[in-house]
Amino acid sequence: MNLAISLTLAIIPALIIVIYFYRKDRAKPEPKGIIIRIFFLGLLPVMIWAILLAKRRISAALAEDASAGRILTDT
């Protein structure tokens, strides 16, 4: 699956939950800036992990192609 689609599908439910609880807390809500900052700090390790996993899959595919002798051919 495409990395952008995967990240979007991972972010949307989390964003919906954050918005839901922010709207529920009417008595003493946290500042929006703090909520946004914490949301992206939580998102950061997920994005790093997804990028590393994608690079690992790409390098594994290239290694498989190289061992099969398909890297330098046109077919």
N, C-alpha and C positions, 0 to 999 in steps of 0.2 A: 504494500500500500504506500502511496506517496507520503513523504514526510510531512508536507504541509497539511494534507487531509488528516493524518493521524494526530498532529498537534491540535488542529482545530477541533476534532472530535473529543480530544481530551480536555480542552480548555472550556468548551461550552457548558458542560454539566457543572464544573466547578464554579464558573461565573454565575450560573443560575442560582446555585446554593448561596454564594456570597451575597447576591442581590436580595434573595429571599430573607436571609437572616438580618441584613442591614435594614430592610423595611420593617421587620418584626420588632426591632429594638427602637421603639419610639421614645422611650423614657430618657435614655442617656446614650445616644448613638456615638460611636467612635468617629473621629474626623475622617472624611473620605480619603484624604491624602495618605493616612496611615494604612487604611484598608487596601488601597491600591498598591502601596509599597510592599506590604506583606504578601499580597496576592502574587505579585511578580517575583518576590524573593522565593516563594514556594514554587513558582513556575520555573525558575532558573535551573534547578537540578534536573527537572524533567526534560527540559530542552537540551541540556548538555548530554544527558543520558541518551536521548533520541538521536542526537547528532553522532555520538560515538558509536552507537549501535548501527546506524546507517553506514558509517565509514567502515565498520568491521564487516558488514555484509558485502559492501563493494569490494573491499580488499580480498575477502574470501572468494568472491566470484572471479576476480582477476587471477588469483592464485590457481583456481580450478581451471580457468582457460589456459593459463600458462602451462600447467602440467599436462593438459590435453594437446598442447601445441597449436592452439588456436589464436594466440595473441598476434603473431606477425603475419598471419595469412589474411586474405581478403574474404574468405568464406566464413 
